Amino acid sequence: MTASEKSLAVLFVDDDALTRKIFAGVFGGEFTVVTAASAAEAIQLLSAGDHEYAVLLTDFQMPGGDGVNLLRAAQRLHRHVVRLLVSAYAEKDVAIAAVNQGGVMRILEKPLASVSTREVLREAMELYVSQRAERVANERRASALREMAGFLAHELNTPLATVRGSVAAITARHIPDKGSSPGNIVSFREDQPGEVLAALARAERRALYCQSLVSTFVQSARDAYPGATTHSVKASGLVADLLGEFPFEDDEHSLILHEVQSDFELGGRRDLLYLVLCTLTKNALQAMRGHSGATLTIIVGNNAEGHGHILRFVDTGPGIPQDVLGRLTREPLTTKSSGNGMGLVFCRRVMESVGGTIVVASELGKGTTVTLDFKPVALTSARAKH
C-alpha cells in the first residue's frame, strides 16, 4: 500500500480502556482513530505503517513511560507527525517539557471537551496535510535539481573537452624564445594560416556556452526556493539567446534558419527550456554533419488547433529509423557513436513539468521534426505561478 492510498489517522494513547473507547466513539465519525494503551504500543503502531499517522494525541501520565517520553521518541523517529499532549496536571514544568522535548503543537487539559478537541484535531490535520504537500514539493524540486545537475554535467563535458583540446593545440604550436625575439613577442607555428586564432575563437565559444549553461543551472537553483520570483521570457527571445550563445562549429550558424509566425510567453521557465533548445539544436546539427545542404529551421508559432503555441525544430538531415523513433523520449537511446541518450528523455520531463508535450516525427532520408507544444492551460498556469 502506497502513502497516497493510506488513510490519514489520529493515534490516541491512554492507559485507560474506557477513555480510549469514548475518544474513538466521539471522534471516529470524522477521523480515522487508532488507539494504544502504552507508549511502547504507540511506537509499534507508528512504525507498522498500516496507516499514515498525521496526529499523535497522548496522555501525560501513563505506566511504563509518560507522554513526554513518547512525544520525544515520536519526534525523533516520526518527526512529521503533529504531536498533542493531554494532561490533568497543567503545570509549568509539564508544559515546558512538552514543548521543548516533545515538540508539541498544543497541550489539552482533561477532561477533553469535544468541541474544542475537535477543532484542535482539525487544525492539526490541516497542518500535517500542508506540511506533507510542502515536503512533496521540496522533494520534487530536489529531484529536478539532481536530474538537471546530472544532465548539465554531461552537457558540459564535450565543450570543456574542446576548450582543453584547443589550449593543448595552441601550446603545442608554441615556439620557445631563444633570445632572438623581443620580450613582448610570442611565436607559434601554424600548419595552416589562422590556426591559432581559430583555436582561440573555438575555445572562447565553448567557454561562453559553458558559462551560459552554468548560469542556467544557478537560476534553476534559485527558482527552486519556495516563493522565488521568476520572469517570463518570449519564445523568440529564447531562440535569439540560443543563436547567440550556442557554440556552433565553423559555418554551422549559417545552416540555422528561424521563423517567428506568432510569438508567445514561456511563463518563467527560461532556464529549463533553454537547455531543451540547446539539446535539440545539438542533436540536429550532429545528425546533419556530413549531409551537404542540410538545414535546421526553428519555428515559433501556433499549434495546429490554433489555441496553443509551439516551438518546432525541422531539420533536413538523414532522419531516424522507425524502430528507434518511438522510444527516443521514453528511454535513454542514442543514434550517435558517443553520448548517453538522456537528452530527449530530459526534454520530455521538462515539457511535462510545464504541462506541455514533445513530439518527434521523422522519415529516413528526409529529416526530423521535433515539436514542443505548449497548451494554453500550461501557459496560463505558468503565468499564475509567477
N, C-alpha and C positions, 0 to 999 in steps of 0.2 A: 504493500500500500504506500503510495507516494504522499508527501506532505500535503499536497493540494487536495487529496482525497480524504484526509483525516478531518474529523470534526474538531473544532476548537472547544476545549474543555476547561472547566474550573475544577481544580483539585482542592477539596476541603478536608482539613486534617484536624481531628479532635478525638481524644481518647474516650469520650462518652458516646456510646452507641445511639442513645436516644437523640442527642444533639445532632449527630450525623444524619439520622433518619429525617428529623424535622427540616434540616437545611436542604436536603435533597428534595423533599416534598414541596417546600416553599419556592425554591428557585429552579427546580428541574424542568418546569414547563417552558422556561425561556432559555436556559443554558444547559449544555451537557455537563452534568455534575458527576464527578467521581470522588469517592470518599476514602480516607485512610485513617487508621486508628493510631498510628505512631509515625514518628519521624522516619524510622527505617523503612516502613511500608511506603511512605510517601516518596522517598528517594527511589525505591524499587519501581514504583509506578511511573515516575518521571523518566526513568531510564528504559522502561519496557518498550515505549514507542507505540503503544496501542492507540493513543490519542495525541494530538498536538496540544499540549497544555499551554494555555495562554495566561491563566491566573492561578496563583497558589495562595490560598487563604488558610492560615494555620492558627491554632490556639497557642497561647503563650505557655501555659502550664500543662505539661504532659509528662508521664513517666518515661524514663529512658532517654530524656533529652528534650529541652524546652523548645518553643517555637523559634527563638532567635538562632539556636544552633541549626535548626532545619533551614531557616532562611539563609544562614551563612553558607551552608552546604549547597543550597539551590543556586545561590548567587555564583558560586564557584563552578558548579557542574552544569547548570541550566540557566545561564545568565540572561537569556531572553525572556524568561517567564516573568510576568508582572507579579510582584510579591506584596501580600497584605498580611497584617498581623491582627489577631483578635485577642483582647486581654481584658480581664476584670480588674487588673492591677495597673491602672493607668498612672504609673509613677514616672518620674523624670528619668530615672536610670533605665527603665524598660524602653522608653521612647528613644533615648539616645542610642542604646544598644541596637534597637531595631533598625534605625536609620543608618547608623554608621557601619554596623557589621552585616546587616541583612539586606540593605538597600531597598527598604520597603517604600511603597508608594503611599500607603495610608495605614494608620492604626485605628481599628474599630473597637469599641467598648462593648462588653457583654452587659446585658443580653442584646443580641443583634436585632435591630429594628428592620423590618422587611423592606420598607420604602427606601430608607437611606442606604441600606446594604445593597439593594438592587441598583440604585444609582451609582454606587461605587463600583460594583461589578461591571456595569455597562461602560463606565469610564475606563476601567482597567482593560476591558476587552477592546475598546476602541484604540487605546494606547498601544496595545500589543499589535493590533492589525496595522496601524500606521507605521509602527517601528519595523514590522515584518516587511511591509512594502518598501520602506527605505532601505532595508538590508538587501532585498532583491535587486533594487535599482543600483545600489552600490556594487553589488557583485556583477551585475551586467556591465557597469562602467569599467570595473577592474578587468573583467574578461575581455571586453572590447579593446582596452589598452594593451593587455597582454598579447592579444592576437595582432594588433596593429604594430606592436614593437617587434614581433617576430617577422611580420611581413616587411617592415621597414628595414630590418637588418638584412634581409635577403635583397631588397631593392638597392640598398647602399653598397652592397658587395661589389657589383660589377663596375659602377662608376669610380669607386675608390681604387679598384684594381687598375683601371685605366689611368687614373692620376699617378699611381705608383709606377706604372709602365712608362708613362711619358717622362716622369722625372728621371727614371733609370736610363731611358734612351738619351735624354739630354746630357746626363752625367757621363755616359759612355762616349759621347762625342766631344767632350771637353779636351782641349789640347793644353797640357801643362805649360806654364810660362817658364821659359829657360833664361829669362833675363833680358830677352831682346825686345819685349813689348813694354810700353808704359804701364805703370802700376794700376791704372784705371781701365785697362782693356783686357777682356777675357775672350779667348778664341775657342771656337767649336768647329768640328769637322762635319761637313754635310755631304751625303751621297747624292742628294737632290737639292736644288736651291729651295730655301724656305722651310726645310725640315724642322729646324729647331723652333722657329716661330710657330709652326703648325702644331708641334708637340705642346708648346706652352699654351696655345689657344685651346687645344683639346683638354688639357688639364684644367684650365680655368673654367671651361663649360661644365665639366664633370663636377668640379668643386662647387660651383654655383648651384647645380642641380641637387647635390647632396645637402647643401645649406637649405634649399627650399624644402626638401623632404623633412629635415630635422625641424625646421620651423613649423611645418605642418603637424608633426607629432607633438611638439610643445603646445601648440594651440589646442590640439585634441585633449591633452592632459589638463589644460586649464578649463576647457569646456566640460570636463568630466565632473568638476566640482558642482554640487547642488547649488542652483541659483545663479550659476555663471551666465554672464551676458555674452551672447554671440551675435554676429552681424550677418545679415543676408548678403548674398552676392548674386549678381546677374549671371546667367548661364554664359552669355557672350563674354563677360569679363573673365570667367574662369577659363574659357578656351583661350582668350588672349594671354592670360598668365601662363598657360601651358605652352603656347607657341613661343613665348618669350624666355621661358626658363628651361625647357626640355633640352637635354644635351644631344642635339642632332649630329649625326656623323656627316662629314663632308657636305654634300649638297642635298641631304635628306629634307631639309627645311623646304626646299623648292617643290618637294613631292606632296606637300600638305596643302590642301585647299580647305577653306571653311566658308560656311554659308549660314547667315542668320536670317531665317524666314520669319520667326516670331520669338522674341526674347522673353525670358521669364526669370523670376527669383528662385533661388535654390534653398531658401528658408534656413540659412545659418549653418549648413553642413559643408562649408567650403573645404575644410581640412580633409575629411574622408573622401569626398567626391573628387578632389584634386588628385588624390592617389589613384582613384579609379581611372580618371582620364589619362594619367601617366601610364598606367598599366596597359590600357587599351591601345594607346599610341605606340608604346614599345612593342607590343605583340604584333601590331600591323606592320611596323617598319621591319621587324625581324623576318616576318613572313615574306615581305616584298623584296628583300635583298636578293639580287641575282635575277630578278624578273624585270627586264627592261620595259620602261613605260608605265609601270605600276604606280598608282597614286592612292592617297588616302584623303577622303573628304569628310570633314566634320560638320554636321548639320545641327543647327539649333532651331527647333520649330515645334509645331503642334503634332500630336499623335493622330492616328487615322480616324479616331472617333471625333476629334475636334474639341474635346473638353479636357484635355491634358496636354502635357508637354514632353518633348523627347530631346535627348542628345544622341545623335546617331553617328557611328563611325563606319564608313563604307570604303573598303579597300578593294583594289583590282588585282590582288595577289593570287597565289596558287589555289586558295580555298582549303577547306578542311574535310577530310574523309567523313562520310556519314556515320560510320561506326564510332567515331570519336566525338562527333558534333554534339550529340545528345547528352554526353557525360561531362562536358567541359566545365560547366558551372556547378556540378554536383559532387565531383571528386577530384583529387589532385592529379590531373593529367597534363602532359606537355607534349607538344609536337616538335619541340626543339631538342637539339643534342645536349643542351645543358639547361638547368632550371628545375624547380621542384613542383611546377604545375599548380601552385596555390593561388596564382594571380586572379583567375576568373572566379574561383571559389570566394576569395576575399571580396571581389567586386559584387558578387551576388549577395553576400552578407551585408555589405554596406547599403545596397539598394533596398534590401528587405528592412533594414533599420530605419529608412526614411519612408517606408510604405510604398516603394516603387518596385519595378521588376527589371530584369536584364534578359534580353532575348538575343541569341546568336543564330544567324542563318548563313548558310554557305553552300557553294556549289563548286566542285573541283574544276579548276581551270578558269573560273570567272570571278573569284574573290569571296570576301566575307563581309557581312554586315552585322554590327553589334548595336543594339538599340537599348538605351537607358530610358525607360518610360516612367515619368513622374505623374502619378494620378493626381487629380485636383484635391482629393481628400488628404493626400500626403503633403502637398504644398501648403494647404490651409492649416493642417495640424502643426507642421514645422514652424510656420509663422506664429501660430498661437503660443508655442512653447517659448518663443524668444521675444 
